[in-house]
Amino acid sequence: MSIFSAIISRDIPADIVFESDTIIAFRDIAPRAPIHLLVVPKTEAYANVVELAAGDPALLAELVAVAQDLAREHSDGEFRLIFNTGANAGQSVFHVHAHVLAGGLTEGSLGGE
């Protein structure tokens, strides 16, 4: 079970900002920008965005739409959407997720996890 699955099951607390039947979003505990949210499908079936795109493109589209809505709600609607794919690319949690960064980004605002 990933840390995200533990958040989904409420075994670990999180500052949840959105939840549906298929997606959950919460604030990153180590933000890299004024707004740094993680958007996570509730399924554990996909380790990364490439697997998600191949296996469930509709869920990927839903994830991107949720990210856009959250950027509008929490910032000015402009945002960076980051998917890290593989350990060498900075992925440390192998449960697909997107980083939504907004609100005054800098060069150091590159999501990790």
N, C-alpha and C positions, 0 to 999 in steps of 0.2 A: 504494500500500500504506500502510495506517495504522500508527501506532506499535504498536497492539494486534496487528495481523497480524505485525509483526516480532517481537513477544514470543511469539506462538503458534508461529512458525517457529523460535524460539530464536535469531534474529539479534540480539536485544537481551535481556540478562538481566533477570529479574524474580524477586521472592520469591513463588513460586507456592505457593498454599495449597490449591488444588483443581484437578483436571483430569479431564474425561471426554472422550468422543468429540466432544461438541458444545459444551462450555462450559469456559472456563478462568477461574480467579480468582486474583488476586494482590494484594499490599499496594500501596497508593498510595504513590508516591515523595514526595508532599507532603501528608501526612495532615492532615485537618481535625478529627479526633477520635482518641481513644486507639486505637480500632479503625477503620480505613478501608481497606476492600477494594473492588476493582473486580471485578465479575462480567461476563464478556464472552462472548457467543456466538462460536464459532470462525468462523462464516460472515461474509463481508464484504458480504452481500447487503442488509443493512439499516443505514441511517445513523442511525436513531433508534428510540425505543420505539414510536412511532405506526406506522412502517413494519413493525416486527416484529410488532406486534399484528395488523395487517391481513394480513401475509404468512405468519406462522407462529405462531399463538396457542399451540400446544403448546410451542414452544421458549421463548416468553415465560413460560409457566407453569413450565417446568423452571428457567429462570433465577431466578424468584422462590423456588422451592423450594430451590434451591442457596443463595440469599441467606439464607433462614431457617436452613438447616442450619449455615451458616458463622457466623451470629450466635449460635447455640447453642454451637457449638464454641469460638468465640473470645471470647465474652462471656456475658452472662446470658440471651441469647435475645431481648432487646428491642433494636430497631434502627430506624434511619431508612433508608429505601430511596429513593434519588434518581435520577431520570432527567432529564438536561438535554436539551432538544429545541430545537435551533436556536442560532445564535451569540448572539443577544440574550438567551438564557436561560442562557448560560454554557457551551454545548457548544463545545469546541474540537477534539475528535476525533470525526469523523463516521463512527464504527463503533459501533453501539449498545452501550451498557454501562450498568450500574447501579452506583451507589455504595452500599456498605453501611457505615453509620456507627453505632458503638456504643461503650459503655464510658464513659459520662459526657459527654453532648453539651452543647454550649453554643449560644447564638444564632449564633455564627460558624461553626458546623459545617454549612455548605451546600456540598455537593460542586461542584466546577468541573471542566471538561474537556468 
